[in-house]
């Protein structure tokens, strides 16, 4: 494990960044380009094994209480939100081939390598052990050089200690305005998986570095979305395909695609692909839209709380936007 004492430092991005963003109406922002803690950079570890590209689904969700100008989390704060990070042993059902290395040790290695945890959560279930449950830690680079319009690129780290999940890393985008967490499609950018064997700490850090190396490419794709303006009929077509992701049967949806295009705030106005996708994403996942049930009763769509469904819809929306760009 890397032993840089600076791993306990946390990110403190200046609050005036948020005011600047609001004042300029969402122009190319400061996002996370300011160094907020000690200027010393940790040296990444030597990589001893190959990182495997993961093709399986990853269960990831982004809570709404974080924002781009939050301070980073201390280990105590991570423990309060996701105690499974600090498990002292693996679940009893794991085999002898399973190498138990607590997520805490991997997390401190990531922090030493220049990543800062900004949020953590874990699966809550009545049947499974809470100390061995699947858990997620969202991280940002301590020194971020990629500037995005009101969004922050992130590395999402997933693990469990019950044998149901390897160490997994993939890319995410956090949108400041609506505190939405977009999940980038696996088809656009790879995710990485490290099994519970061998030099896990070095391999996970290597995976995180590989994910963060794609931030510039991600920013370029977002800029292309910002530059691609959609006509009204194109917006309706995009919304209709998005609605079909959640309700494959139109008779069951009980609503119109145009409802997904409604603006919830001033910053959501615009006809570019990036803005339209974000409006649709929020409407689709947060719910609250009027619809007619199959029996004709007027109801409202429910917020998506399933982690698996959250990932599926987010990834599907990203793929839809990528198809529009490629057309």
C-alpha positions in Angstrom: 0.0 0.0 0.0 1.2 3.5 -0.7 2.1 5.4 2.4 1.9 9.0 1.5 0.6 10.9 4.6 -1.1 13.4 2.3 -3.8 10.8 1.6 -5.9 12.3 4.4 -6.0 15.7 2.7 -9.4 16.5 1.1 -10.5 18.7 -1.8 -11.7 22.2 -1.0 -12.8 23.9 -4.2 -13.6 27.6 -3.6 -17.3 28.3 -3.1 -17.1 31.4 -5.3 -16.8 29.1 -8.3 -20.5 28.3 -7.9 -21.4 32.0 -7.9 -19.2 32.6 -10.9 -21.0 29.8 -12.8 -24.4 31.2 -12.0 -23.3 34.8 -12.9 -22.0 33.8 -16.3 -25.1 31.8 -17.2 -23.2 28.5 -17.6 -20.3 29.7 -19.8 -17.1 27.5 -19.9 -16.6 27.2 -16.2 -14.0 26.8 -13.6 -15.6 23.4 -12.8 -12.7 21.8 -11.0 -9.6 23.3 -12.5 -8.3 24.9 -9.3 -5.9 23.1 -7.1 -7.4 23.1 -3.6 -5.0 21.4 -1.4 -1.3 20.8 -1.0 0.6 21.3 -4.4 2.6 18.1 -3.9 1.8 15.3 -6.3 2.0 11.7 -5.4 3.8 9.3 -7.7 1.6 6.7 -9.2 2.6 3.2 -8.2 4.3 0.7 -10.5 1.8 -1.4 -12.3 2.3 -5.1 -11.9 -0.7 -6.6 -13.8 -2.8 -6.0 -16.8 -6.2 -4.3 -16.3 -9.1 -6.2 -17.7 -11.8 -4.3 -19.7 -15.1 -5.1 -18.1 -18.1 -5.8 -20.3 -20.7 -6.6 -17.7 -23.2 -4.2 -16.3 -22.2 -2.1 -13.3 -24.6 -1.0 -10.7 -23.9 2.7 -10.0 -26.1 5.5 -8.8 -25.4 9.1 -7.9 -27.2 10.7 -4.9 -28.4 14.2 -5.2 -26.8 15.8 -2.2 -23.3 16.2 -3.7 -22.3 19.1 -5.9 -19.2 20.3 -7.7 -18.1 22.6 -5.0 -18.4 20.2 -2.1 -15.4 19.5 0.0 -13.9 16.1 -0.3 -14.8 13.4 2.3 -12.6 12.4 5.1 -12.3 8.7 5.9 -14.6 9.1 8.8 -17.2 10.7 6.5 -16.8 7.8 4.1 -17.3 5.3 7.0 -20.5 7.0 8.0 -22.0 6.7 4.5 -20.5 3.3 3.5 -19.3 1.2 6.5 -18.7 -1.7 4.1 -15.6 0.2 2.9 -14.0 -0.7 6.3 -14.9 -4.4 6.5 -12.4 -6.4 8.5 -13.0 -9.7 6.7 -14.6 -11.2 3.7 -18.0 -12.8 3.8 -17.9 -16.4 5.0 -19.2 -17.7 1.7 -16.1 -16.6 -0.2 -13.6 -19.3 -1.2 -9.9 -19.7 -0.4 -9.0 -18.2 -3.7 -10.6 -14.9 -2.7 -8.0 -12.4 -1.6 -9.5 -10.1 1.0 -8.1 -6.6 0.8 -10.5 -4.0 2.5 -11.7 -1.2 0.3 -10.2 1.2 2.8 -6.7 0.1 1.8 -7.4 0.5 -1.8 -9.1 3.9 -1.2 -6.1 5.3 0.7 -3.9 4.1 -2.1 -6.2 6.0 -4.6 -6.0 9.1 -2.3 -2.2 8.9 -2.3 -2.2 8.7 -6.0 -4.1 12.0 -6.3 -7.8 11.1 -6.2 -10.2 12.6 -3.6 -13.4 10.9 -2.5 -16.4 13.2 -2.8 -19.2 10.7 -2.1 -19.8 7.2 -0.9 -22.8 4.9 -0.5 -23.7 1.2 -0.2 -26.5 -1.1 -0.9 -29.1 -1.5 1.9 -30.7 -4.8 2.2 -32.4 -6.8 5.0 -30.9 -10.1 4.0 -27.2 -9.4 3.2 -24.6 -8.4 5.7 -24.2 -4.6 5.7 -20.4 -4.9 6.2 -20.1 -7.0 3.1 -22.5 -5.2 0.8 -21.8 -3.7 -2.5 -20.5 -0.1 -2.1 -19.5 2.8 -4.3 -17.1 5.6 -3.8 -17.0 8.5 -6.3 -13.7 10.3 -6.7 -12.3 13.3 -8.5 -8.7 14.2 -9.3 -7.1 16.4 -6.8 -5.8 18.6 -9.6 -8.3 18.7 -12.5 -7.2 20.3 -15.8 -10.3 19.4 -17.8 -12.9 22.2 -18.0 -16.5 21.4 -18.7 -19.6 23.5 -18.9 -21.0 23.1 -15.4 -20.0 19.4 -15.1 -17.2 17.5 -13.3 -15.6 14.3 -14.6 -15.4 11.5 -12.0 -14.0 8.1 -11.4 -16.6 5.7 -9.9 -15.2 2.9 -7.8 -17.3 -0.1 -6.9 -16.6 -3.2 -4.8 -18.1 -5.7 -2.4 -16.7 -8.2 0.1 -19.2 -11.0 -0.4 -17.8 -12.4 -3.7 -20.5 -10.8 -5.9 -18.4 -8.1 -7.3 -14.8 -7.5 -8.4 -13.2 -4.1 -8.0 -14.8 -2.0 -10.8 -14.0 1.4 -12.2 -15.9 3.5 -14.7 -16.4 7.0 -15.8 -19.1 9.4 -14.6 -20.1 13.0 -15.1 -21.6 15.1 -12.4 -23.8 18.1 -13.6 -23.7 21.0 -11.2 -27.0 22.7 -12.1 -29.3 19.9 -11.3 -27.0 17.7 -9.2 -27.6 14.8 -11.7 -25.0 12.1 -12.2 -24.7 11.0 -15.8 -23.2 7.6 -16.4 -21.1 7.2 -19.5 -21.9 4.3 -21.8 -19.5 1.3 -21.8 -19.7 1.5 -25.6 -18.2 5.0 -25.6 -15.6 4.5 -22.8 -14.3 1.3 -21.3 -14.9 0.2 -17.7 -12.2 -1.7 -15.8 -12.4 -4.8 -13.6 -9.9 -6.1 -11.1 -10.5 -9.5 -9.5 -9.8 -10.2 -5.8 -6.5 -11.8 -6.5 -2.9 -10.6 -6.6 -1.7 -7.0 -6.3 -5.1 -5.5 -6.1 -4.1 -2.0 -4.8 -1.7 -1.3 -7.7 -4.2 -2.7 -10.3 -7.1 -0.6 -9.0 -5.0 2.5 -9.0 -3.9 1.8 -12.5 -7.5 1.3 -13.6 -8.5 4.7 -12.0 -5.6 6.4 -13.9 -6.7 4.8 -17.1 -10.2 6.0 -16.6 -9.0 9.6 -15.8 -6.8 9.6 -18.9 -10.0 9.5 -20.9 -11.4 12.7 -19.3 -10.1 14.8 -22.2 -11.8 12.6 -24.8 -15.0 12.8 -22.7 -14.8 16.6 -22.6 -14.4 16.7 -26.4 -17.5 14.5 -26.8 -19.5 16.8 -24.5 -18.4 19.8 -26.5 -19.6 18.1 -29.7 -23.0 17.6 -28.1 -23.1 21.3 -27.1 -22.4 22.2 -30.7 -25.1 19.9 -32.2 -28.4 21.8 -32.3 -31.6 19.9 -32.6 -34.7 21.0 -34.4 -38.0 20.5 -32.7 -38.8 17.3 -34.5 -35.3 15.9 -33.6 -35.9 16.8 -29.9 -39.2 15.0 -30.0 -37.7 12.0 -31.6 -34.9 11.9 -29.0 -37.4 12.2 -26.2 -39.6 9.4 -27.7 -36.7 7.0 -27.9 -35.7 7.9 -24.4 -39.2 7.3 -23.2 -39.1 3.9 -24.8 -36.1 3.0 -22.7 -38.2 3.2 -19.6 -41.5 2.1 -21.1 -40.9 -0.2 -24.1 -44.7 -0.5 -24.6 -46.2 2.9 -25.6 -49.5 1.8 -24.2 -48.0 1.4 -20.8 -46.2 4.7 -20.7 -49.4 6.8 -20.6 -47.6 10.0 -21.4 -46.2 12.0 -24.3 -42.5 12.4 -25.2 -42.8 16.2 -25.2 -43.2 16.0 -21.4 -39.6 14.9 -21.1 -38.5 18.1 -22.8 -40.0 20.6 -20.2 -37.5 22.9 -18.6 -37.2 22.7 -14.8 -34.9 25.7 -14.5 -33.5 28.6 -16.5 -30.1 26.8 -17.0 -32.0 24.0 -18.8 -33.1 26.1 -21.7 -31.5 25.4 -25.0 -31.8 23.2 -28.1 -28.3 21.7 -28.2 -28.0 17.9 -27.8 -26.2 18.2 -24.4 -28.9 20.3 -22.8 -31.7 18.3 -24.3 -30.2 15.0 -23.1 -29.8 16.4 -19.6 -33.4 17.6 -19.5 -34.6 14.3 -20.7 -32.4 12.4 -18.2 -33.6 14.3 -15.2 -37.3 13.9 -16.2 -36.9 10.2 -16.9 -35.1 9.4 -13.7 -36.5 11.9 -11.2 -40.1 11.2 -12.1 -43.0 13.4 -11.0 -44.5 13.6 -14.5 -48.3 13.1 -15.1 -49.3 9.9 -16.8 -52.4 7.7 -17.3 -52.1 4.3 -15.9 -53.3 1.2 -17.9 -56.6 1.4 -16.1 -57.0 5.1 -16.9 -56.2 6.6 -13.5 -54.1 9.8 -13.5 -50.8 9.2 -11.7 -47.3 10.5 -11.7 -44.1 8.7 -12.7 -42.0 7.4 -9.9 -38.4 8.3 -9.2 -36.0 5.6 -10.3 -34.5 4.2 -7.1 -33.1 0.9 -8.5 -29.4 1.1 -9.0 -29.5 -1.3 -11.9 -32.2 0.6 -13.6 -30.4 3.9 -13.0 -27.4 2.6 -14.8 -29.3 1.1 -17.6 -31.3 4.3 -18.4 -28.2 6.5 -18.1 -26.1 4.3 -20.3 -29.0 4.0 -22.8 -29.4 7.8 -23.0 -25.7 8.3 -23.6 -25.9 5.8 -26.5 -28.8 7.6 -28.0 -26.9 10.9 -27.9 -23.9 9.2 -29.5 -26.1 8.0 -32.3 -27.3 11.5 -32.9 -23.7 12.7 -33.1 -22.8 10.0 -35.6 -25.8 10.6 -37.8 
